Amino acid sequence: MKRRLRCIAIAISAIIFLLAGCSNNTNSQKTEEKKPQTKTITDAAGKKVEVPLNINRIGDAWQAHNEVLAMLGAGDKVVATILTEKARPWLYKVNPQMNKAVTVFSTDTVNTEELVKVKPDIVFTPLNDKSANKISDLGISTVQLNFTDFKGLKECFKLTGDILGDEGKKRAEEYISYLDNKLNMITDVTSKIPKEQRPKVLHVTSLSPLTVDGSNTIINAWIETAGGVNAAGEVKGNNKQISMEQMLKWNPDVVILSSNTLMKINNGKKIMDTLLKDPNWQQVSAVKAGKVYFNPDGAFYWDRYSAEEALQIQWSAKTLYPDKFRNIDIVKETRHFYKTFLNYDLSEEEANKIINDDPPIK
């Protein structure tokens, strides 16, 4: 009898143990099911956006931001872009995965049918992009980004890194540390230069019509960081059309020709000859002194809302004050930057091509 009772007790204990195990498994499954698959961020438009925790496929409608993704370790995840190899040959050279991305965005529209086909987990757009709401209405997480100064540039990297995850965060911190180091190194020198001794710098985006970049822009920010005064500072914003009379009145000491599309749309660098032979421009101090330069152009334009602003400030400081910045070897620095942040071994020849605003050799 006792033996029988012992057997029953053992059987009951076994059943209880199994039920407890099932219960624990059920609770574990419930906990796993409740685990969040998204998180909420606030984008540059001030909107709360639910973004996936696991991002494998990205659409990017902001030209400059495609390089940011490559720098933060997500260059191989871009499946939809606004770029083409013709427009950004250096980016496609250093991040060949871009060749797999389809061009579905333009400055004012999006091919929603093609976008849906590539199934992005998230899409980045510039602030106030006309297509942002249309993309969001497709049920795709849509994040608007923007910056007009170095503080905003760093915030753009931080937010993108946070969205991409731990590796993205780490890389964003490394880039921001590098940028801060270069900003401090340059402003330690230029902040001591009296304003009246600083050269007036005019950043030209087109000769016909004559357009320039004024204040409240990243261009104004790097001019001032490098120790210059924006000759067009009284004008606010990018690509502002001015008269030749106004330019002559400003009489800039240095003219920097933008490497952007507006400048290259017709005949590229031949535009420099046009400027130098123009009787009006020949009256300008910058032309008389031989201080007219083409801006470098790499994976993205150095001068226009680019991660390569970190190189732009060094190039422009050296250009304005070669004697004060003899320690800057811009070729060496460019090669270091590409190796460190884009994981690309840039040759000395390639670095010089970027600095001289030349495309890569095919």
Contacts in CASP RR format, 6 or more apart in sequence:
PFRMAT RR
TARGET T0000
AUTHOR 0000-0000-0000
METHOD contacts of the structure
MODEL  1
MKRRLRCIAIAISAIIFLLAGCSNNTNSQKTEEKKPQTKTITDAAGKKVE
VPLNINRIGDAWQAHNEVLAMLGAGDKVVATILTEKARPWLYKVNPQMNK
AVTVFSTDTVNTEELVKVKPDIVFTPLNDKSANKISDLGISTVQLNFTDF
KGLKECFKLTGDILGDEGKKRAEEYISYLDNKLNMITDVTSKIPKEQRPK
VLHVTSLSPLTVDGSNTIINAWIETAGGVNAAGEVKGNNKQISMEQMLKW
NPDVVILSSNTLMKINNGKKIMDTLLKDPNWQQVSAVKAGKVYFNPDGAF
YWDRYSAEEALQIQWSAKTLYPDKFRNIDIVKETRHFYKTFLNYDLSEEE
ANKIINDDPPIK
36 53 0 8 1.000
37 52 0 8 1.000
37 53 0 8 1.000
37 54 0 8 1.000
38 50 0 8 1.000
38 51 0 8 1.000
38 52 0 8 1.000
38 53 0 8 1.000
38 141 0 8 1.000
39 50 0 8 1.000
39 51 0 8 1.000
39 53 0 8 1.000
40 48 0 8 1.000
40 49 0 8 1.000
40 50 0 8 1.000
40 51 0 8 1.000
41 48 0 8 1.000
41 49 0 8 1.000
41 51 0 8 1.000
41 143 0 8 1.000
41 159 0 8 1.000
41 162 0 8 1.000
41 163 0 8 1.000
42 48 0 8 1.000
42 49 0 8 1.000
43 49 0 8 1.000
43 143 0 8 1.000
43 144 0 8 1.000
43 145 0 8 1.000
43 159 0 8 1.000
44 127 0 8 1.000
44 144 0 8 1.000
44 145 0 8 1.000
44 146 0 8 1.000
44 147 0 8 1.000
44 156 0 8 1.000
44 159 0 8 1.000
45 127 0 8 1.000
45 128 0 8 1.000
45 132 0 8 1.000
45 144 0 8 1.000
47 144 0 8 1.000
49 141 0 8 1.000
49 142 0 8 1.000
49 143 0 8 1.000
50 141 0 8 1.000
51 122 0 8 1.000
51 141 0 8 1.000
51 143 0 8 1.000
51 163 0 8 1.000
52 121 0 8 1.000
52 122 0 8 1.000
52 141 0 8 1.000
54 121 0 8 1.000
55 74 0 8 1.000
55 77 0 8 1.000
55 121 0 8 1.000
55 122 0 8 1.000
55 163 0 8 1.000
55 164 0 8 1.000
56 77 0 8 1.000
56 121 0 8 1.000
57 77 0 8 1.000
57 79 0 8 1.000
57 118 0 8 1.000
57 119 0 8 1.000
57 120 0 8 1.000
57 121 0 8 1.000
58 69 0 8 1.000
58 74 0 8 1.000
58 75 0 8 1.000
58 77 0 8 1.000
58 78 0 8 1.000
58 79 0 8 1.000
58 80 0 8 1.000
58 120 0 8 1.000
58 121 0 8 1.000
58 122 0 8 1.000
58 123 0 8 1.000
58 124 0 8 1.000
59 78 0 8 1.000
59 79 0 8 1.000
59 80 0 8 1.000
59 81 0 8 1.000
59 101 0 8 1.000
59 105 0 8 1.000
59 115 0 8 1.000
59 118 0 8 1.000
59 120 0 8 1.000
59 122 0 8 1.000
59 123 0 8 1.000
59 124 0 8 1.000
60 66 0 8 1.000
60 69 0 8 1.000
60 78 0 8 1.000
60 80 0 8 1.000
60 81 0 8 1.000
60 82 0 8 1.000
60 105 0 8 1.000
60 123 0 8 1.000
60 124 0 8 1.000
61 81 0 8 1.000
61 82 0 8 1.000
61 105 0 8 1.000
61 110 0 8 1.000
61 123 0 8 1.000
61 124 0 8 1.000
61 125 0 8 1.000
61 126 0 8 1.000
61 129 0 8 1.000
61 131 0 8 1.000
61 135 0 8 1.000
62 82 0 8 1.000
62 124 0 8 1.000
62 125 0 8 1.000
62 126 0 8 1.000
62 129 0 8 1.000
62 145 0 8 1.000
63 82 0 8 1.000
63 83 0 8 1.000
63 87 0 8 1.000
63 88 0 8 1.000
63 300 0 8 1.000
64 300 0 8 1.000
64 301 0 8 1.000
64 304 0 8 1.000
64 305 0 8 1.000
64 306 0 8 1.000
64 307 0 8 1.000
65 124 0 8 1.000
65 126 0 8 1.000
65 145 0 8 1.000
65 156 0 8 1.000
65 160 0 8 1.000
66 75 0 8 1.000
66 78 0 8 1.000
66 81 0 8 1.000
66 82 0 8 1.000
66 83 0 8 1.000
66 88 0 8 1.000
66 91 0 8 1.000
66 98 0 8 1.000
66 300 0 8 1.000
67 91 0 8 1.000
67 299 0 8 1.000
67 300 0 8 1.000
67 306 0 8 1.000
67 307 0 8 1.000
67 308 0 8 1.000
67 342 0 8 1.000
68 156 0 8 1.000
68 157 0 8 1.000
68 160 0 8 1.000
68 307 0 8 1.000
69 75 0 8 1.000
69 77 0 8 1.000
69 78 0 8 1.000
69 124 0 8 1.000
69 160 0 8 1.000
69 164 0 8 1.000
70 91 0 8 1.000
70 94 0 8 1.000
70 95 0 8 1.000
70 299 0 8 1.000
70 342 0 8 1.000
71 171 0 8 1.000
71 175 0 8 1.000
71 307 0 8 1.000
71 341 0 8 1.000
71 342 0 8 1.000
72 157 0 8 1.000
72 160 0 8 1.000
72 161 0 8 1.000
72 164 0 8 1.000
72 167 0 8 1.000
72 168 0 8 1.000
72 171 0 8 1.000
72 172 0 8 1.000
73 164 0 8 1.000
73 167 0 8 1.000
73 168 0 8 1.000
73 171 0 8 1.000
74 164 0 8 1.000
74 168 0 8 1.000
75 95 0 8 1.000
75 97 0 8 1.000
75 98 0 8 1.000
76 95 0 8 1.000
76 97 0 8 1.000
78 97 0 8 1.000
78 98 0 8 1.000
78 101 0 8 1.000
79 100 0 8 1.000
79 101 0 8 1.000
79 102 0 8 1.000
79 118 0 8 1.000
79 119 0 8 1.000
79 120 0 8 1.000
80 101 0 8 1.000
80 102 0 8 1.000
80 103 0 8 1.000
80 104 0 8 1.000
80 105 0 8 1.000
80 114 0 8 1.000
80 115 0 8 1.000
80 118 0 8 1.000
80 120 0 8 1.000
80 123 0 8 1.000
81 98 0 8 1.000
81 101 0 8 1.000
81 102 0 8 1.000
81 103 0 8 1.000
81 104 0 8 1.000
81 105 0 8 1.000
82 103 0 8 1.000
82 105 0 8 1.000
82 106 0 8 1.000
82 107 0 8 1.000
83 91 0 8 1.000
83 92 0 8 1.000
83 98 0 8 1.000
83 101 0 8 1.000
83 103 0 8 1.000
84 103 0 8 1.000
85 92 0 8 1.000
85 98 0 8 1.000
85 99 0 8 1.000
87 261 0 8 1.000
88 98 0 8 1.000
88 299 0 8 1.000
88 300 0 8 1.000
89 359 0 8 1.000
89 360 0 8 1.000
90 297 0 8 1.000
90 298 0 8 1.000
90 299 0 8 1.000
90 354 0 8 1.000
90 359 0 8 1.000
90 360 0 8 1.000
91 98 0 8 1.000
91 298 0 8 1.000
91 299 0 8 1.000
91 300 0 8 1.000
92 98 0 8 1.000
92 99 0 8 1.000
93 344 0 8 1.000
93 360 0 8 1.000
94 299 0 8 1.000
94 338 0 8 1.000
94 342 0 8 1.000
94 344 0 8 1.000
94 346 0 8 1.000
95 299 0 8 1.000
95 342 0 8 1.000
95 344 0 8 1.000
102 114 0 8 1.000
102 118 0 8 1.000
104 110 0 8 1.000
104 111 0 8 1.000
104 114 0 8 1.000
104 115 0 8 1.000
104 118 0 8 1.000
105 111 0 8 1.000
105 125 0 8 1.000
105 131 0 8 1.000
108 130 0 8 1.000
108 131 0 8 1.000
109 130 0 8 1.000
109 131 0 8 1.000
110 131 0 8 1.000
110 134 0 8 1.000
110 135 0 8 1.000
112 134 0 8 1.000
112 135 0 8 1.000
112 138 0 8 1.000
115 123 0 8 1.000
115 135 0 8 1.000
115 138 0 8 1.000
115 140 0 8 1.000
116 138 0 8 1.000
120 140 0 8 1.000
121 140 0 8 1.000
121 141 0 8 1.000
122 140 0 8 1.000
122 141 0 8 1.000
122 142 0 8 1.000
122 143 0 8 1.000
122 163 0 8 1.000
123 135 0 8 1.000
123 140 0 8 1.000
123 141 0 8 1.000
123 142 0 8 1.000
123 143 0 8 1.000
124 143 0 8 1.000
124 144 0 8 1.000
124 145 0 8 1.000
124 160 0 8 1.000
125 131 0 8 1.000
125 132 0 8 1.000
125 135 0 8 1.000
125 142 0 8 1.000
125 143 0 8 1.000
125 144 0 8 1.000
125 145 0 8 1.000
126 144 0 8 1.000
126 145 0 8 1.000
126 146 0 8 1.000
127 144 0 8 1.000
127 145 0 8 1.000
127 146 0 8 1.000
128 144 0 8 1.000
129 144 0 8 1.000
132 142 0 8 1.000
132 144 0 8 1.000
135 142 0 8 1.000
136 142 0 8 1.000
143 159 0 8 1.000
143 163 0 8 1.000
145 156 0 8 1.000
145 159 0 8 1.000
145 160 0 8 1.000
146 152 0 8 1.000
146 156 0 8 1.000
147 153 0 8 1.000
147 155 0 8 1.000
147 156 0 8 1.000
147 218 0 8 1.000
147 305 0 8 1.000
148 216 0 8 1.000
148 217 0 8 1.000
148 218 0 8 1.000
148 221 0 8 1.000
149 218 0 8 1.000
149 221 0 8 1.000
150 179 0 8 1.000
150 183 0 8 1.000
150 218 0 8 1.000
150 221 0 8 1.000
150 225 0 8 1.000
150 309 0 8 1.000
153 179 0 8 1.000
153 218 0 8 1.000
153 307 0 8 1.000
153 309 0 8 1.000
154 176 0 8 1.000
154 179 0 8 1.000
154 180 0 8 1.000
157 172 0 8 1.000
157 175 0 8 1.000
157 176 0 8 1.000
157 307 0 8 1.000
158 172 0 8 1.000
158 176 0 8 1.000
160 168 0 8 1.000
160 172 0 8 1.000
161 168 0 8 1.000
161 169 0 8 1.000
161 171 0 8 1.000
161 172 0 8 1.000
162 169 0 8 1.000
162 172 0 8 1.000
171 341 0 8 1.000
174 340 0 8 1.000
174 341 0 8 1.000
175 307 0 8 1.000
175 310 0 8 1.000
175 341 0 8 1.000
178 310 0 8 1.000
178 337 0 8 1.000
178 340 0 8 1.000
178 341 0 8 1.000
179 309 0 8 1.000
179 310 0 8 1.000
182 310 0 8 1.000
182 313 0 8 1.000
182 314 0 8 1.000
183 225 0 8 1.000
183 313 0 8 1.000
186 225 0 8 1.000
186 226 0 8 1.000
186 313 0 8 1.000
186 314 0 8 1.000
186 317 0 8 1.000
186 325 0 8 1.000
187 225 0 8 1.000
189 317 0 8 1.000
189 321 0 8 1.000
189 324 0 8 1.000
189 325 0 8 1.000
190 225 0 8 1.000
190 226 0 8 1.000
190 227 0 8 1.000
190 228 0 8 1.000
190 317 0 8 1.000
190 321 0 8 1.000
193 227 0 8 1.000
195 229 0 8 1.000
198 227 0 8 1.000
198 228 0 8 1.000
198 229 0 8 1.000
199 227 0 8 1.000
199 228 0 8 1.000
199 229 0 8 1.000
199 252 0 8 1.000
199 253 0 8 1.000
199 254 0 8 1.000
199 291 0 8 1.000
199 320 0 8 1.000
200 228 0 8 1.000
200 229 0 8 1.000
200 230 0 8 1.000
200 231 0 8 1.000
200 250 0 8 1.000
200 251 0 8 1.000
200 252 0 8 1.000
200 253 0 8 1.000
200 254 0 8 1.000
201 223 0 8 1.000
201 226 0 8 1.000
201 228 0 8 1.000
201 229 0 8 1.000
201 230 0 8 1.000
201 231 0 8 1.000
201 252 0 8 1.000
201 253 0 8 1.000
201 254 0 8 1.000
201 255 0 8 1.000
201 256 0 8 1.000
201 320 0 8 1.000
202 212 0 8 1.000
202 230 0 8 1.000
202 231 0 8 1.000
202 232 0 8 1.000
202 247 0 8 1.000
202 250 0 8 1.000
202 252 0 8 1.000
202 254 0 8 1.000
202 255 0 8 1.000
202 256 0 8 1.000
202 286 0 8 1.000
203 212 0 8 1.000
203 213 0 8 1.000
203 214 0 8 1.000
203 219 0 8 1.000
203 223 0 8 1.000
203 230 0 8 1.000
203 232 0 8 1.000
203 256 0 8 1.000
203 258 0 8 1.000
203 295 0 8 1.000
203 303 0 8 1.000
204 210 0 8 1.000
204 211 0 8 1.000
204 212 0 8 1.000
204 255 0 8 1.000
204 256 0 8 1.000
204 257 0 8 1.000
204 258 0 8 1.000
204 263 0 8 1.000
205 211 0 8 1.000
205 212 0 8 1.000
205 213 0 8 1.000
205 238 0 8 1.000
205 239 0 8 1.000
205 258 0 8 1.000
205 260 0 8 1.000
205 262 0 8 1.000
205 263 0 8 1.000
206 239 0 8 1.000
206 262 0 8 1.000
206 263 0 8 1.000
207 263 0 8 1.000
207 271 0 8 1.000
207 274 0 8 1.000
207 275 0 8 1.000
209 241 0 8 1.000
210 241 0 8 1.000
210 242 0 8 1.000
210 243 0 8 1.000
210 244 0 8 1.000
210 247 0 8 1.000
211 239 0 8 1.000
211 240 0 8 1.000
211 241 0 8 1.000
211 242 0 8 1.000
211 262 0 8 1.000
212 231 0 8 1.000
212 232 0 8 1.000
212 235 0 8 1.000
212 239 0 8 1.000
212 240 0 8 1.000
212 242 0 8 1.000
212 247 0 8 1.000
213 219 0 8 1.000
213 220 0 8 1.000
213 230 0 8 1.000
213 232 0 8 1.000
213 237 0 8 1.000
213 238 0 8 1.000
213 239 0 8 1.000
213 240 0 8 1.000
213 258 0 8 1.000
214 220 0 8 1.000
214 230 0 8 1.000
214 232 0 8 1.000
214 233 0 8 1.000
214 235 0 8 1.000
214 236 0 8 1.000
214 237 0 8 1.000
214 238 0 8 1.000
214 240 0 8 1.000
215 230 0 8 1.000
215 232 0 8 1.000
215 233 0 8 1.000
215 234 0 8 1.000
215 235 0 8 1.000
215 236 0 8 1.000
215 237 0 8 1.000
216 236 0 8 1.000
216 237 0 8 1.000
217 237 0 8 1.000
217 238 0 8 1.000
218 304 0 8 1.000
218 305 0 8 1.000
218 309 0 8 1.000
219 230 0 8 1.000
219 238 0 8 1.000
219 303 0 8 1.000
219 304 0 8 1.000
220 230 0 8 1.000
220 233 0 8 1.000
222 303 0 8 1.000
222 309 0 8 1.000
222 312 0 8 1.000
222 313 0 8 1.000
222 316 0 8 1.000
223 229 0 8 1.000
223 230 0 8 1.000
223 316 0 8 1.000
224 230 0 8 1.000
225 313 0 8 1.000
225 316 0 8 1.000
225 317 0 8 1.000
226 313 0 8 1.000
226 316 0 8 1.000
226 317 0 8 1.000
226 319 0 8 1.000
226 320 0 8 1.000
226 321 0 8 1.000
227 317 0 8 1.000
227 320 0 8 1.000
227 321 0 8 1.000
228 254 0 8 1.000
228 320 0 8 1.000
231 250 0 8 1.000
231 251 0 8 1.000
231 252 0 8 1.000
232 240 0 8 1.000
232 242 0 8 1.000
232 250 0 8 1.000
235 242 0 8 1.000
239 262 0 8 1.000
244 280 0 8 1.000
247 280 0 8 1.000
247 284 0 8 1.000
248 280 0 8 1.000
248 283 0 8 1.000
248 284 0 8 1.000
251 284 0 8 1.000
251 285 0 8 1.000
252 284 0 8 1.000
252 285 0 8 1.000
252 286 0 8 1.000
253 285 0 8 1.000
253 286 0 8 1.000
253 289 0 8 1.000
253 291 0 8 1.000
254 286 0 8 1.000
254 291 0 8 1.000
254 292 0 8 1.000
254 293 0 8 1.000
254 319 0 8 1.000
254 320 0 8 1.000
255 275 0 8 1.000
255 284 0 8 1.000
255 286 0 8 1.000
255 287 0 8 1.000
255 291 0 8 1.000
255 292 0 8 1.000
255 293 0 8 1.000
256 292 0 8 1.000
256 293 0 8 1.000
256 294 0 8 1.000
256 295 0 8 1.000
256 303 0 8 1.000
256 316 0 8 1.000
256 319 0 8 1.000
257 263 0 8 1.000
257 271 0 8 1.000
257 272 0 8 1.000
257 275 0 8 1.000
257 292 0 8 1.000
257 293 0 8 1.000
257 294 0 8 1.000
257 295 0 8 1.000
258 295 0 8 1.000
258 301 0 8 1.000
258 303 0 8 1.000
258 304 0 8 1.000
259 294 0 8 1.000
259 295 0 8 1.000
259 296 0 8 1.000
259 297 0 8 1.000
259 301 0 8 1.000
259 302 0 8 1.000
259 303 0 8 1.000
259 357 0 8 1.000
260 301 0 8 1.000
260 303 0 8 1.000
260 304 0 8 1.000
263 271 0 8 1.000
269 294 0 8 1.000
269 357 0 8 1.000
272 292 0 8 1.000
272 294 0 8 1.000
275 281 0 8 1.000
275 287 0 8 1.000
275 292 0 8 1.000
276 282 0 8 1.000
276 287 0 8 1.000
276 292 0 8 1.000
281 287 0 8 1.000
282 288 0 8 1.000
286 292 0 8 1.000
293 319 0 8 1.000
294 356 0 8 1.000
294 357 0 8 1.000
295 301 0 8 1.000
295 302 0 8 1.000
295 303 0 8 1.000
295 312 0 8 1.000
295 357 0 8 1.000
296 302 0 8 1.000
296 303 0 8 1.000
296 311 0 8 1.000
296 312 0 8 1.000
296 315 0 8 1.000
296 334 0 8 1.000
296 354 0 8 1.000
296 355 0 8 1.000
296 356 0 8 1.000
296 357 0 8 1.000
297 354 0 8 1.000
297 357 0 8 1.000
298 308 0 8 1.000
298 354 0 8 1.000
299 308 0 8 1.000
299 338 0 8 1.000
299 342 0 8 1.000
300 306 0 8 1.000
300 307 0 8 1.000
300 308 0 8 1.000
301 308 0 8 1.000
302 308 0 8 1.000
302 309 0 8 1.000
302 311 0 8 1.000
302 312 0 8 1.000
302 315 0 8 1.000
303 312 0 8 1.000
306 312 0 8 1.000
307 341 0 8 1.000
308 337 0 8 1.000
310 337 0 8 1.000
311 330 0 8 1.000
311 333 0 8 1.000
311 334 0 8 1.000
311 337 0 8 1.000
314 325 0 8 1.000
314 328 0 8 1.000
314 330 0 8 1.000
314 333 0 8 1.000
315 330 0 8 1.000
315 355 0 8 1.000
317 324 0 8 1.000
317 325 0 8 1.000
317 328 0 8 1.000
318 325 0 8 1.000
318 328 0 8 1.000
318 330 0 8 1.000
330 355 0 8 1.000
331 348 0 8 1.000
331 351 0 8 1.000
331 352 0 8 1.000
331 355 0 8 1.000
334 346 0 8 1.000
334 351 0 8 1.000
334 354 0 8 1.000
334 355 0 8 1.000
335 345 0 8 1.000
335 346 0 8 1.000
335 347 0 8 1.000
335 348 0 8 1.000
335 351 0 8 1.000
338 344 0 8 1.000
338 345 0 8 1.000
338 346 0 8 1.000
338 351 0 8 1.000
339 345 0 8 1.000
339 346 0 8 1.000
346 354 0 8 1.000
350 360 0 8 1.000
353 359 0 8 1.000
353 360 0 8 1.000
353 361 0 8 1.000
END
